[in-house]
Amino acid sequence: MDDFAKGGDWEQCHAPKNRAMALRVEAAELDGQFQWRTAQQGGELSSGRLDAVAEELADGLIYTLGLASRLGVDI
């Protein structure tokens, strides 16, 4: 992940502030998958919605790990 960011000259866009902001965006997109659903409905997702949730979780994880790496935090 770090090599990808460095190889594409993405580091300038991946400052800790930017990664933290992107993490909030991904969390909001994850929230959107559950919005207006009851607790029970949120636990019974269609395969398509479950795929969308998985993608948002992966995006959030990528930003979390990238932020930790950039700050030198061993999580």
N, C-alpha and C positions, 0 to 999 in steps of 0.2 A: 504494500500500500504506500509506504514511504517512497519506495523507488519509483512508483508510478507518478506520484506527485512531483518528485524532483525531475524525472525524465521529461515530463510535459511542461516544465516551468510553471507548475501549479502552486508552488510554495508561496508565491506572492499573494495568491487568493486564499490560501489555507492558514492564515494567521489564526492564533487561538480565538480571537474575537469572532472571526468569520466561521470557524468550525462550531463554536458555541451557538451562534445564531442559526446555522444550518441544522444543528441538532434540535433546536426548538421548532423549526419548520417541519422536520420529520416527525416529531412528537405530535404536532398539530395534524399532520396528514394521517397519522395512526389514529388519533382521536376521531377523525372524520369517518373512519371505517365502523365506528361504534355509535356514532351520533344518532340519536332518536331511537335507539334500540333499548329494550328492557334488559335487565341483567341476564335473564334466561336467553333472550335472543342473541345477546352478545357472546354467549357460550355455545351457540348452535349456528355457526357460520357456514354458508355455502362454500363449496370448494373454490369458487372464483373469489369470493371475499376473503377466504382464508389465505389464498395466494397473495392478494393485495396486502393483507396484514403482514405476511411473511416478508414481503418486499420492503415495507416501511420499517419493520424491525431490523432487517439487514442494513438498510440505509442508516438508521440510528446507531447501530453497532459500529458501522464503518466510521462515522463521524466521531463517536465516542473514543474508539481506539486511536484514531488519527490525532485527536486532541490530546489524549494521554501521551502518545508518542512525542508529539511536538513539545509538550511541557516536561517531558522526561519523567512522567508519573508511571510507576510500575503498578498496574492494577491486576 
